[in-house]
């Protein structure tokens, strides 16, 4: 697995301390992008939290996921959460080390009491002493929140820094993009009241079960205001693979006002999202289709990355983005003169660079800027790299709605029906399109769209 190391340099550790206005939570920032450009220690917010105890537990839940591996648990995992200021809210995001769980805490405008929230994205330091201090917050006494350095200290940050060096595997980068693409295809499947939500979530196991017979329900369906298990994907059912991966939600159950469950129309294993509504906040966990299967291999971004237009369109979209909490593809299409389909493909490509996410509650994309390189995510996507090579080597022979692809010493037959491709390869036999197109179908699509050799040889 290809990985790099990301250095996060903080002016000082984040801490919960006393101040003239009472308890003060100072979250230190490390390098990020704002409307003013790159900043070493951006400052997004200074004010009070409407519900400090709930916010503390929500932040801890996001940190729990950042530090967790729900598969192959012996390997270490820790990447400080990302925070984005969208003008009317703060979004705290993290991804598990195994690439199978994405977490986000949205602290909405009604959950903040202070100056206008700034715009931009950065990592925030969540260290062990801070986690312990946050876990001790039990009352709703006023709590001052500062995201970024103190105003008077902004110009005096040339001294020693606290540096963390964390591994950044390429599959984590792809995972952020795939989770966003998967979420955009979800529909609301169930909404539970607070008491029903608490009862259901507390009934789930907190640790993995051993053996197939003890794994519990793989699917749940809305019934009588709650959720009941089902052994197969009946209409309206939601896949619940690895239910122990929802354990981070236990942090906030005491204050939950409702639970919303999202999922796609699917006839097999599928991703799902679980959103706990809180006063002035929302905590969402998105699960990959299997505990042992991270988002990085789902293939949802391949179609968009395979088009020649997507790169140029994404550059145009990036100019039009302005840290909006809600990105409307129809509005961008009108501004850019592109079709909505091309705008969505461009947003998917921007997602591979961490520049957009998807909010299920708003049913809309949002703008953020993770420190990722879209070309890097594309270069390290094995199926995309292989497909570009096949297309560039002239391995694809078209014949109407059929095509033959020479790969190694074998030939594979690809058939197109509308926008759906099938193939005679083992990948298609195993997944039948549920994890995106195989490299042969992708190569055929590139050739049909006139992809050039130069376009894949970067």
Secondary structure, 3 states (H helix, E strand, C coil): CCEEEEEEEECCCCEEEEECCEEEEEECEEEEEECCEEECCCCCEEEEECCHHHHHHHHHHHHHHHCCCCCCCCCCCCCCCEEEEECCCEEEEEECCCCCEEEEEEECHHHEEECCCCEEEEEECCCHHHHHHHHCCCCCCCEEEEECCCHHHCCCCCCCCEEEEEEEEHHHHHHHHHHHHHHCCCEEEEEEEHHHHHHHHHCCCCCCCCCHHHCCCCEEEEECCEEEEECCCCCCCEECCCHHHHHHHHHHHHHCCEEEEEECCCCCCCCEEEEEEECCEEEEEEECCECCECHHHCCCCHHHHCCHHHHHHHHHHHHHCCCCCCECHHHHHHHHCCCHHHHHHHHHHHHHCCCEEEECCCCEEEECCCCCCHHHHHHCCHHHHHHHHHHHCCCEEEECCEEEEEECCEEEEEEEECCEEEECCHHHHHHCCCCCCCHHHHHHHHHHCCCCHHHHCC
